[in-house]
Amino acid sequence: MFHPLTTAAAELPIPDATAWGRFRAYWLGLTISTIGDSFTLVALPIAAYSVSRSSVLVGLVDMMEILSGVLLGSFLGIIADRSDSRTVMFWSDAVRAVMLLGIAAMAYTGSWNEWTILALAFGLGTLRAFHDGAESSMLSVIIPPNREMQAFARVSSAESISRLVGPFIGGITLELGLWVAFGVDAMTFVVASIIIATLPRQRMSSERGGHSSIRAEFAEAVDAMRERPTYLALVGVGAFGNLAGLTMGGLFVPFATEVLDLESVGIGFGLLLAVAGLGGVTANWVSNRQETHDPRSAGLAMAGVAAFVLVTGLVPSLVTSIIGMFVMGGGIAYWQANY
């Protein structure tokens, strides 16, 4: 049974073999849910375009997930840090499953509109930020100290698998209908929440006197950012870079429909996103072999993304689109690793 969110988590020591077994179960759930996320990554922009035939709405839908993190990420991170991580992660996944099942039902009946899709995008982004805020705390409990590198390599591999496999499979699934893609993603969150339910709770301290209120802690975090203008600028630049990348990716839906005139937009867009994922995996491979971060080369990478996206627009074809998506995925991943 899950207990209400409380404060001051203190981890219980767990034998290495047990902890590693629990981590492997968590990693399996993570891999399944991240692949499922790719289904929604493909389906959501296509859903937005099918509802309104508006490129503006597609861009807004992509923006909503980033906007939710920018507006609420710090606040949700503080709540997650002060709460039992298993409870936060379980309910984040469970609520996302319900939301996706709801949008799948709307897609099946055709009862959705622009506002429901925008609300879904914002809600998914908010819950992702809440979930991710608790994830690092949970990993510190279930990863044995002597296997940290191996564990984080597996986490990275889950992301790589989802980038390469998920979008293409999601595009194929769209041939059965948008509701199927959303439904499959919902089921992956059900699986993930069940696995999380098997993980250990954190022992919650009953002593609250030594901890400031959430409001005070949030105000302290804001003041700290204000006192560090360089850090604040980096946060803003990073958010803008992520926003630009996601928006460009989603806008390939109307591009594939109206310009490339692809027979199957779902498979075509899924393939393009998989190519972007391949670019991201390649860029991460390069970044992992760097001794230090290189912000200047990160800026050049984003300039390269802009140039190739411009070329794709000026000389539209499937070949230039594939090259452009590879460069975009690689450039954004390199940017995130080095800015």
C-alpha positions in Angstrom: 0.0 0.0 0.0 1.3 3.5 -0.9 1.5 6.0 1.9 0.9 9.8 1.5 3.7 12.0 0.4 5.8 13.0 3.4 9.2 14.6 3.9 12.8 13.9 4.8 13.6 10.6 3.0 16.2 8.4 4.5 17.2 5.4 2.5 17.3 1.9 3.9 20.4 -0.2 3.3 19.8 -3.0 0.8 22.1 -6.0 0.0 23.9 -5.6 -3.3 22.3 -8.6 -5.0 18.8 -7.6 -4.0 19.4 -4.0 -5.0 20.8 -5.0 -8.4 17.9 -7.3 -9.1 15.5 -4.4 -8.3 17.5 -2.1 -10.6 17.3 -4.6 -13.4 13.5 -4.7 -12.9 13.4 -0.9 -12.9 15.5 -0.8 -16.0 13.2 -3.1 -17.8 10.2 -0.9 -17.0 12.2 2.2 -18.0 13.0 0.6 -21.4 9.4 -0.3 -22.0 8.0 3.1 -21.0 10.6 5.1 -23.0 9.9 3.1 -26.1 6.2 3.7 -25.4 6.9 7.4 -25.1 8.2 7.3 -28.7 4.7 6.2 -29.8 3.2 9.4 -28.4 6.1 11.4 -29.7 5.1 10.4 -33.2 1.3 10.4 -32.6 0.8 13.7 -30.8 2.0 16.0 -33.6 0.1 14.0 -36.1 -3.0 14.2 -33.9 -2.6 17.9 -33.7 -2.3 18.3 -37.4 -5.2 16.0 -38.1 -7.5 18.0 -35.9 -6.8 21.4 -37.3 -4.5 21.1 -40.3 -2.5 23.9 -38.6 1.3 24.0 -38.4 0.9 26.5 -35.6 -1.0 24.0 -33.4 1.7 21.4 -34.1 4.4 23.8 -32.8 2.3 24.7 -29.8 1.8 21.0 -28.8 5.5 20.4 -29.0 6.1 23.6 -26.9 3.7 22.6 -24.2 5.9 19.8 -22.8 8.9 22.1 -22.6 6.8 24.9 -21.1 5.5 22.7 -18.4 9.1 21.9 -17.3 10.2 25.5 -17.4 7.2 26.7 -15.4 6.9 23.9 -12.9 10.1 21.9 -13.0 11.9 23.6 -10.0 8.8 23.5 -7.8 8.0 19.8 -8.7 11.6 18.9 -8.1 11.5 20.3 -4.6 8.3 18.3 -3.8 9.8 15.2 -5.3 13.0 15.6 -3.3 11.0 15.8 -0.1 8.7 12.9 -0.8 8.9 9.1 -1.1 10.4 8.6 -4.5 8.5 5.4 -5.1 5.1 7.1 -4.4 5.9 10.0 -6.8 7.1 7.7 -9.6 4.2 5.3 -9.2 1.5 8.0 -9.4 3.3 9.9 -12.1 3.2 6.8 -14.3 -0.3 5.8 -13.3 -1.8 9.2 -14.0 0.0 9.3 -17.4 -1.5 5.9 -18.2 -5.0 7.2 -17.4 -4.5 10.4 -19.5 -3.3 8.4 -22.5 -6.1 6.0 -22.2 -8.5 8.9 -22.2 -7.0 10.5 -25.3 -7.0 7.1 -27.0 -10.7 6.8 -26.3 -11.2 10.4 -27.7 -9.1 9.5 -30.8 -11.2 6.4 -31.4 -14.5 8.3 -31.1 -13.3 11.5 -32.7 -14.4 13.5 -29.7 -11.2 15.5 -29.2 -10.2 19.0 -30.1 -7.2 21.4 -30.1 -7.6 22.1 -26.3 -7.6 18.5 -25.2 -4.4 17.8 -27.2 -2.7 20.9 -25.8 -3.8 19.9 -22.3 -2.5 16.4 -22.8 0.9 17.7 -23.9 1.2 20.0 -20.9 0.1 17.3 -18.5 2.5 14.8 -19.8 5.4 17.2 -19.6 4.4 18.1 -16.0 4.2 14.5 -14.9 7.5 13.7 -16.6 9.2 16.5 -14.6 7.7 15.2 -11.4 8.7 11.6 -12.2 12.3 12.6 -13.2 12.7 14.7 -10.0 12.2 11.5 -7.9 14.1 9.1 -10.2 17.6 10.1 -9.1 16.6 9.5 -5.4 15.2 6.1 -6.2 18.3 5.1 -8.2 20.5 6.0 -5.2 18.5 3.4 -3.2 18.5 0.5 -5.7 21.9 0.8 -7.3 24.8 -0.9 -5.4 27.7 1.6 -4.8 30.1 -0.6 -6.8 27.9 -0.9 -9.9 27.0 2.8 -10.5 28.8 3.0 -13.9 27.2 -0.2 -15.1 23.8 1.0 -14.0 23.9 4.4 -15.6 25.2 2.7 -18.8 22.0 0.6 -18.8 19.9 3.7 -18.3 21.6 5.4 -21.2 21.1 2.3 -23.3 17.3 2.4 -22.6 17.2 6.0 -24.0 19.3 5.0 -27.0 17.0 2.0 -27.7 13.9 4.2 -27.5 15.4 6.8 -29.8 16.2 4.2 -32.5 13.4 1.7 -32.3 10.5 3.5 -30.7 9.6 6.1 -33.4 9.7 3.7 -36.3 7.6 1.1 -34.4 5.3 3.9 -33.3 4.9 5.0 -37.0 4.0 1.5 -38.0 1.4 1.3 -35.2 -0.2 4.5 -36.4 -1.3 2.5 -39.5 -3.8 0.9 -37.1 -5.0 4.3 -35.9 -3.9 7.1 -33.6 -5.9 5.6 -30.7 -3.7 2.4 -30.9 -0.5 4.4 -30.5 -1.8 6.3 -27.5 -3.2 3.1 -26.1 0.1 1.2 -26.4 1.9 4.0 -24.6 -0.7 3.9 -21.9 0.0 0.2 -21.4 3.7 0.8 -21.1 3.1 3.2 -18.2 0.9 0.5 -16.6 3.8 -1.9 -16.8 6.2 0.7 -15.5 4.0 1.5 -12.5 3.6 -2.1 -11.6 7.3 -2.6 -11.6 7.8 0.5 -9.5 5.3 -0.8 -7.0 7.8 -3.7 -6.3 10.6 -1.3 -5.5 11.4 -0.4 -1.9 9.8 2.5 -0.1 12.1 5.1 1.5 11.9 5.3 5.3 10.4 8.7 6.0 11.6 10.6 9.0 8.9 12.0 11.4 11.1 14.9 12.3 10.0 17.9 10.4 11.4 20.7 12.5 14.8 20.8 10.7 13.3 21.3 7.3 12.1 24.5 5.8 8.7 24.7 4.1 8.3 24.0 0.4 7.6 27.6 -0.3 10.7 28.8 1.6 12.9 26.2 -0.2 11.5 27.3 -3.6 12.1 30.9 -2.8 15.7 30.0 -1.8 16.2 28.2 -5.1 14.9 31.2 -7.0 17.2 33.6 -5.1 20.2 31.3 -5.7 19.5 31.5 -9.5 19.2 35.3 -9.4 22.5 35.5 -7.6 24.1 33.5 -10.4 23.3 35.3 -13.7 25.5 33.0 -15.7 23.7 29.9 -14.5 20.3 31.5 -15.1 21.4 32.4 -18.6 22.5 28.8 -19.2 19.2 27.5 -18.0 17.4 29.9 -20.4 19.6 29.0 -23.3 19.2 25.3 -22.6 15.4 25.6 -22.5 15.3 27.6 -25.7 17.5 25.0 -27.4 15.3 22.2 -26.3 12.2 24.1 -27.4 13.6 24.9 -30.8 14.6 21.3 -31.3 11.2 19.8 -30.3 9.3 22.4 -32.3 11.3 21.7 -35.5 10.8 18.0 -35.1 7.1 18.3 -34.8 6.8 20.6 -37.8 8.1 17.8 -40.0 4.6 16.4 -39.8 3.0 19.1 -42.0 6.2 19.1 -44.1 5.9 15.4 -44.7 2.2 15.7 -45.5 2.2 18.9 -47.7 5.7 19.0 -49.2 7.1 15.5 -49.3 3.6 14.1 -50.0 4.4 10.8 -48.2 1.8 8.1 -48.6 2.1 7.1 -45.0 2.8 10.1 -42.8 3.0 7.9 -39.6 5.7 5.6 -40.9 7.5 8.5 -42.7 7.5 10.7 -39.7 8.5 7.8 -37.4 11.3 7.0 -39.7 12.5 10.6 -39.7 12.4 10.7 -35.9 14.4 7.4 -35.8 17.0 9.0 -38.0 17.1 11.9 -35.6 17.5 9.4 -32.8 20.5 7.8 -34.6 22.0 11.2 -34.9 21.5 11.7 -31.1 23.1 8.4 -30.3 26.1 9.2 -32.5 26.5 12.6 -30.9 26.4 11.1 -27.4 29.0 8.6 -28.4 31.3 11.5 -29.4 30.5 13.5 -26.3 31.2 10.5 -24.0 34.8 10.5 -25.4 35.4 14.1 -24.7 37.6 15.0 -21.7 35.8 18.3 -21.0 32.7 20.1 -22.1 33.1 22.4 -25.1 30.3 25.1 -25.2 31.7 26.8 -28.3 31.5 23.6 -30.4 27.9 23.2 -28.9 27.1 26.6 -30.4 28.5 25.5 -33.8 26.5 22.3 -33.6 23.3 24.3 -33.3 24.4 26.6 -36.1 24.8 23.4 -38.2 21.3 22.3 -37.3 19.9 25.7 -38.4 21.8 25.4 -41.7 20.7 21.9 -42.6 17.1 22.7 -41.6 17.2 25.7 -44.0 18.6 23.5 -46.8 15.9 21.0 -46.2 13.3 23.7 -46.6 14.9 25.2 -49.7 15.6 21.8 -51.4 12.8 19.6 -50.1 13.2 15.9 -50.7 13.3 12.7 -48.7 17.1 12.6 -49.0 17.6 16.1 -47.6 15.0 15.5 -44.9 16.8 12.4 -43.7 20.1 14.2 -43.7 18.5 17.2 -42.0 16.9 15.0 -39.2 20.2 13.2 -38.6 22.0 16.5 -38.2 19.2 18.0 -36.1 19.2 15.0 -33.7 23.0 14.9 -33.5 23.3 18.6 -33.1 20.7 18.9 -30.3 22.2 16.0 -28.4 25.7 17.4 -28.7 24.4 20.8 -27.6 22.7 19.3 -24.5 25.9 17.4 -23.6 28.2 20.4 -24.0 26.4 23.7 -23.5 
